[in-house]
């Protein structure tokens, strides 16, 4: 397999010529956008980066530090038309492998790349991908499924870089926990992690909460008040539900991100701040940009890196760990001694869809632990939606499956007649094998057994 090289240079011609010169030996990607380059490095594995010292208004030395923060094993070769001893020494001190002056000699570049890749293997540090997750979780996040391990890998890559991050996912998937993990595992952990829910506060009050105010700005402002950005200085601010922020306030937030200064309400003086911004939303920001409901410039400034949280229904192998965690948690909080679920209750819990994700699961278990007797959670301790949801999921057939099993002529039949014909056809296709038939129809074996009795299909094979 070829080693992967990324070229980041704001001149398209240089990207094209270097790609052409190197692609026979290496798997080469190139971009003129440094933020896109950082996104590549987070999402994919590269061995070496060819990085220009000046990329538009971006400083290559700053980008070098971001790259090394993402993966210390990546070799970075700096390129510049502005060769200087000072820049060369600074780049190498900050982690660059070497420093080349344009126009590049392709033979010399080829030799340098080859040696850099050899040295990379000699000096390779432990990979971020070698993450071990205990049953107690990863920075308070419970789960060992592949989807969650990918999230942990993102955290490991991003914890020490300054790049803005947007965490997306359905409500209840744990976006705040991931933001806290990035903060708690990184270099800002000695400072504050400050959270604010943009959807819970009206626009005028939200602006004051973010930026603070000066005494006398409005009635009741009897003293200066620091805003969340000032309070989070040198730490991290987590802007939850960023998609609900009003457009007018989005423009002010963009200015803060660009200038790294804030101006409290009622003040004529700006204040410099050093805050890492992590945002989260359960909305489709890209679509909101297209609809004019979210500023495109703020979107691109914030959404340098996106971490997508998987819903609980896509990581069902984590359910037993989550059951154990929340039962232990609520045993402690409620002074109970629940050992677990009865077999039937556990089956219902394993098959429920959890539209509210981990938050809903936690609420269900808290209620069940409270109601349980004799140390076991029974079906009667579970909410009605869990019991009925399982029945609906395991007993009901989706008639759209007809085309998949060759039973299309259902016109004129009642719902029961159509269902009977579907089951008959599926049983014949599977030669009477009930487990295979149930899997094909997307229902439980118990549900299939009940339907076979109801429609008198015992002899179909």
C-alpha positions in Angstrom: 0.0 0.0 0.0 1.3 3.5 -0.9 2.1 6.0 1.8 -0.4 8.9 1.9 0.8 12.5 1.3 -1.3 15.7 1.7 -0.3 18.9 -0.1 -1.6 22.2 1.4 -0.7 25.2 -0.7 -2.8 28.2 -1.9 -1.4 28.0 -5.4 -3.4 25.5 -7.5 -0.6 25.1 -10.0 1.8 24.0 -7.3 -0.7 21.5 -5.9 -1.2 20.1 -9.4 2.5 19.9 -10.4 3.5 18.3 -7.1 0.6 15.8 -7.3 1.7 14.9 -10.8 5.3 14.5 -9.7 4.6 12.3 -6.7 1.5 10.3 -7.5 3.4 7.3 -9.1 5.1 6.6 -5.7 2.5 7.9 -3.2 -1.2 8.3 -2.7 -1.5 12.1 -3.0 -4.3 14.5 -2.0 -4.1 18.2 -2.3 -6.0 21.3 -1.2 -5.7 25.1 -1.4 -7.9 25.4 1.7 -6.0 24.9 5.0 -9.2 24.2 6.9 -10.2 21.5 4.4 -6.7 20.1 4.9 -7.2 19.9 8.7 -10.5 18.2 8.1 -8.7 15.6 5.8 -6.2 14.9 8.6 -8.8 14.3 11.2 -10.9 12.0 9.1 -8.2 10.1 7.2 -4.6 8.8 7.9 -1.7 10.6 6.2 2.0 9.9 6.7 3.4 13.3 5.5 2.2 16.8 4.7 3.8 19.3 2.3 2.8 22.6 3.8 3.3 26.1 2.5 4.5 28.8 5.0 1.9 31.3 3.8 -1.5 30.2 2.7 -3.6 33.4 2.1 -4.0 35.0 5.5 -3.2 31.7 7.3 0.2 31.3 8.9 1.8 27.9 8.1 3.6 27.7 11.5 0.2 27.9 13.2 -1.1 25.2 10.9 2.0 23.1 11.6 1.1 23.1 15.3 -2.5 22.2 14.5 -1.3 19.3 12.4 1.0 18.0 15.1 -1.8 18.3 17.6 -4.0 16.1 15.4 -1.3 13.4 14.9 2.3 13.8 16.3 3.4 11.0 13.8 2.7 13.1 10.7 5.9 14.4 9.1 5.6 18.0 7.9 7.8 19.5 5.3 7.5 23.3 5.1 7.7 25.0 1.7 8.1 28.8 1.1 9.2 31.3 -1.5 10.3 33.5 1.5 13.3 31.5 2.7 14.8 32.8 5.9 16.9 31.3 8.7 14.5 32.6 11.3 11.5 31.0 9.8 13.4 27.8 9.2 14.5 27.5 12.8 11.1 28.4 14.1 9.4 25.7 11.9 11.8 23.0 13.0 11.4 24.0 16.6 7.6 23.7 16.3 7.9 20.1 14.8 8.6 20.4 11.1 10.8 17.7 9.6 12.6 20.2 7.4 12.2 23.4 5.4 12.5 23.7 1.6 12.7 26.9 -0.4 10.7 27.3 -3.7 11.1 26.7 -6.5 11.5 23.1 -5.3 14.0 20.7 -6.8 11.9 17.6 -7.4 14.9 15.2 -7.0 15.8 16.8 -3.7 12.1 16.7 -2.6 11.9 13.0 -3.5 15.0 12.3 -1.3 13.7 14.3 1.6 10.2 12.7 1.5 11.8 9.2 1.4 14.0 9.9 4.4 11.2 11.6 6.3 9.0 8.5 5.9 11.9 6.2 7.1 12.4 8.4 10.2 8.7 8.5 10.8 8.7 4.7 11.3 11.7 4.8 13.5 10.3 7.5 15.8 6.6 6.5 15.7 4.7 7.1 18.9 1.7 5.1 20.2 -1.2 5.6 17.8 -4.3 7.4 19.0 -6.3 4.5 17.5 -5.0 2.1 20.2 -7.7 3.3 22.5 -8.8 1.0 25.3 -12.2 1.6 26.7 -13.1 0.2 30.1 -16.6 -0.8 31.2 -16.6 2.5 33.2 -16.3 4.4 29.9 -14.1 7.0 28.3 -14.2 10.3 30.1 -17.7 9.5 31.4 -19.0 8.3 28.0 -20.3 4.7 28.0 -19.9 2.5 25.0 -17.5 0.3 23.0 -19.3 0.0 19.7 -17.3 0.9 16.5 -19.3 4.2 16.2 -18.4 5.3 19.7 -14.7 4.2 19.3 -14.6 6.5 16.2 -15.9 9.4 18.4 -13.1 8.7 20.9 -10.5 8.7 18.2 -11.8 12.2 17.1 -11.5 13.3 20.7 -7.9 12.1 20.9 -7.0 13.9 17.7 -8.7 17.2 18.6 -8.0 17.5 22.3 -4.9 19.7 21.9 -5.6 21.7 18.8 -7.4 25.1 18.7 -9.7 24.2 15.8 -13.4 24.9 16.3 -15.6 21.8 16.4 -19.3 21.2 15.8 -20.8 18.0 17.3 -24.0 16.9 15.6 -26.6 14.3 16.4 -30.1 13.7 17.6 -31.2 14.9 21.0 -30.0 12.7 23.9 -27.0 11.2 22.1 -24.4 12.7 24.5 -23.0 15.7 22.6 -22.2 17.6 25.8 -20.3 14.6 27.2 -18.1 14.6 24.0 -17.4 18.3 24.3 -16.4 17.8 28.0 -14.2 14.9 27.0 -12.3 17.1 24.5 -11.8 19.8 27.2 -11.0 17.4 30.1 -8.4 15.4 28.0 -6.7 18.4 26.5 -4.3 21.2 27.4 -7.1 23.5 28.6 -8.4 21.1 31.2 -6.9 23.3 34.1 -9.3 26.1 33.1 -13.1 26.4 32.9 -15.5 24.4 30.7 -18.5 26.8 30.3 -21.8 25.6 28.8 -24.6 27.7 27.5 -27.8 26.5 25.8 -28.6 28.9 22.9 -32.1 27.6 22.5 -33.1 28.2 26.2 -32.4 31.9 26.3 -34.1 34.7 24.3 -31.9 36.7 21.9 -31.4 39.9 24.0 -30.6 37.9 27.2 -28.4 35.5 25.3 -26.2 38.3 24.0 -25.8 39.6 27.6 -25.0 36.1 28.8 -22.3 35.6 26.2 -20.6 39.0 26.3 -21.6 40.5 29.7 -22.6 44.1 30.4 -21.3 47.3 32.1 -23.0 49.0 35.0 -25.9 51.2 34.1 -26.4 49.7 30.6 -30.0 49.1 31.4 -32.4 49.2 34.3 -31.3 46.8 36.9 -27.6 46.7 35.8 -26.3 47.8 39.1 -22.8 46.4 38.6 -20.5 45.1 35.8 -21.2 41.5 34.8 -18.8 39.2 33.1 -20.2 37.2 30.2 -19.7 33.5 29.5 -16.8 34.2 27.1 -14.9 36.2 29.7 -15.6 33.6 32.3 -14.3 30.8 30.0 -11.1 32.7 29.2 -8.2 30.3 28.6 -10.7 27.4 28.7 -13.6 26.1 26.6 -17.0 27.4 25.8 -19.7 25.0 24.7 -22.5 26.5 22.6 -25.2 23.9 22.7 -28.1 24.1 20.2 -26.1 26.6 18.1 -28.7 26.2 15.3 -31.3 28.0 17.4 -29.2 31.2 17.6 -30.8 34.3 16.0 -29.1 35.6 12.8 -28.3 39.0 14.4 -26.4 37.3 17.2 -24.7 34.9 14.8 -23.0 38.0 13.2 -21.7 39.1 16.6 -20.4 35.6 17.4 -18.6 35.5 14.0 -16.8 38.7 14.9 -15.7 37.3 18.2 -14.3 34.2 16.5 -12.5 36.2 13.8 -11.1 38.9 16.1 -10.8 37.0 19.3 -12.2 40.0 21.2 -15.5 40.6 23.0 -17.3 43.9 23.7 -19.6 43.9 26.8 -23.0 45.6 26.3 -22.7 49.3 27.1 -18.9 49.3 26.6 -16.8 51.1 24.0 -13.8 49.0 24.7 -13.0 45.5 23.5 -11.4 42.8 25.5 -9.1 40.1 24.1 -10.0 36.5 24.9 -8.4 33.1 24.4 -11.3 30.6 24.3 -11.8 27.4 22.4 -15.3 27.1 20.9 -17.1 23.8 20.7 -20.7 23.9 19.3 -23.4 21.3 19.1 -26.8 21.0 17.3 -29.4 18.5 16.5 -30.3 20.4 13.3 -28.9 20.3 9.8 -26.8 23.4 9.6 -25.9 22.9 6.0 -29.6 22.9 5.0 -30.2 25.9 7.3 -27.5 27.8 5.4 -29.2 27.0 2.1 -32.5 28.2 3.5 -31.0 31.4 4.8 -31.5 30.5 8.4 -27.9 30.2 9.4 -25.0 32.4 8.3 -22.7 30.6 5.8 -19.6 32.5 7.1 -20.3 31.4 10.6 -21.0 27.9 9.5 -17.6 27.6 7.8 -15.8 29.2 10.7 -17.4 26.9 13.3 -17.7 23.7 11.3 -14.0 23.1 10.7 -14.3 19.6 12.2 -17.6 17.8 12.6 -18.2 14.9 15.0 -21.4 13.0 14.3 -22.8 11.2 17.3 -24.5 7.9 16.4 -28.1 7.4 17.7 -28.6 4.6 20.2 -30.4 2.4 17.6 -27.2 2.3 15.6 -25.0 1.1 18.5 -27.3 -1.5 20.1 -24.3 -3.6 21.3 -23.7 -0.9 23.9 -27.0 -1.5 25.5 -25.8 -4.0 28.1 -23.0 -1.7 29.2 -25.5 1.2 29.5 -28.0 -1.0 31.4 -25.3 -1.9 33.9 -24.1 1.7 34.2 -27.4 3.3 34.9 -28.7 0.6 37.2 -25.6 1.1 39.3 -26.0 4.9 39.2 -29.6 4.9 40.2 -29.1 2.2 42.8 -26.6 4.6 44.5 -28.9 7.7 44.1 -32.1 6.0 45.2 -30.6 3.7 47.8 -31.8 0.6 46.0 -30.1 -2.8 45.4 -31.4 -3.8 41.9 -29.4 -6.6 40.3 -30.8 -6.4 36.8 -33.8 -7.2 34.6 -36.0 -10.3 34.3 -35.5 -12.2 31.1 -38.7 -10.8 29.5 -38.0 -7.2 30.7 -34.5 -7.4 29.3 -35.8 -8.6 25.9 -38.2 -5.7 25.8 -35.4 -3.2 26.7 -33.0 -4.7 24.1 -35.5 -4.4 21.3 -36.9 -1.0 22.1 -35.9 1.7 19.6 -35.2 4.6 22.0 -36.2 7.6 20.0 -34.9 9.8 22.8 -31.5 8.0 22.7 -29.3 7.6 25.8 -31.2 10.3 27.7 -34.5 8.4 27.3 -32.8 5.1 28.3 -31.5 6.8 31.5 -35.0 8.0 32.4 -36.5 4.6 31.8 -34.0 2.9 34.0 -34.3 5.5 36.8 -38.1 5.0 36.8 -37.7 1.2 36.7 -35.1 1.1 39.5 -37.5 3.2 41.7 -40.5 0.9 41.0 -38.7 -2.4 41.2 -39.2 -4.9 44.1 -37.1 -7.8 45.2 -34.0 -6.5 43.3 -35.3 -7.3 39.8 -36.8 -5.0 37.2 -39.9 -6.7 35.8 -42.0 -5.9 32.7 -44.6 -4.2 35.0 -41.8 -1.7 36.1 -41.2 -0.5 32.5 -43.0 2.4 30.9 -46.0 1.4 28.6 -44.2 2.8 25.5 -41.4 0.2 26.0 -43.8 -2.7 26.3 -46.1 -1.5 23.4 -43.1 -0.4 21.3 -41.7 -3.9 21.4 -45.0 -5.4 20.5 -45.3 -3.0 17.6 -41.8 -3.7 16.4 -42.0 -7.4 16.7 -45.5 -8.2 15.7 -46.3 -5.8 12.9 -45.4 -6.4 9.3 -44.4 -3.7 6.8 -46.4 -4.5 3.6 -43.7 -2.7 1.5 -41.6 -5.9 1.9 -44.0 -7.6 -0.6 -41.9 -6.6 -3.7 -38.8 -8.0 -2.0 -40.2 -11.5 -1.7 -42.1 -11.6 -5.0 -45.7 -11.1 -3.6 -46.9 -8.0 -5.5 -50.5 -8.9 -6.2 -52.1 -7.7 -3.0 -54.6 -5.4 -4.6 -58.2 -5.9 -3.4 -57.1 -7.9 -0.3 -57.9 -6.8 3.3 -55.0 -6.0 5.6 -55.2 -9.4 7.3 -55.4 -11.2 3.9 -52.4 -9.4 2.6 -50.4 -10.2 5.7 -51.4 -13.9 5.5 -50.1 -14.0 1.9 -46.9 -12.3 2.8 -46.2 -14.8 5.6 -47.1 -17.8 3.3 -44.8 -16.6 0.6 -41.9 -16.0 3.0 -42.3 -19.4 4.6 -42.2 -21.1 1.2 -39.1 -19.2 0.2 -37.4 -20.3 3.4 -38.8 -23.9 3.2 -40.6 -23.5 6.4 -37.6 -22.3 8.4 -39.1 -20.0 11.0 -36.1 -18.1 12.2 -35.1 -17.3 8.6 -38.6 -16.3 7.8 -38.9 -14.0 10.9 -35.6 -12.3 9.9 -36.8 -11.8 6.3 -40.1 -10.3 7.5 -38.4 -8.2 10.2 -40.5 -9.5 13.1 -39.7 -11.7 16.1 -39.9 -15.5 16.1 -42.6 -15.2 18.8 -44.5 -12.8 16.6 -44.2 -15.1 13.6 -45.4 -18.1 15.7 -48.5 -16.1 16.8 -49.2 -15.2 13.1 -48.8 -18.8 11.9 -51.4 -19.9 14.5 -53.7 -17.0 13.7 -53.7 -17.7 10.0 -53.4 -21.5 10.2 -50.1 -21.7 8.3 -48.6 -24.6 10.2 -48.2 -26.8 7.2 -46.6 -24.3 4.8 -43.0 -25.2 3.9 
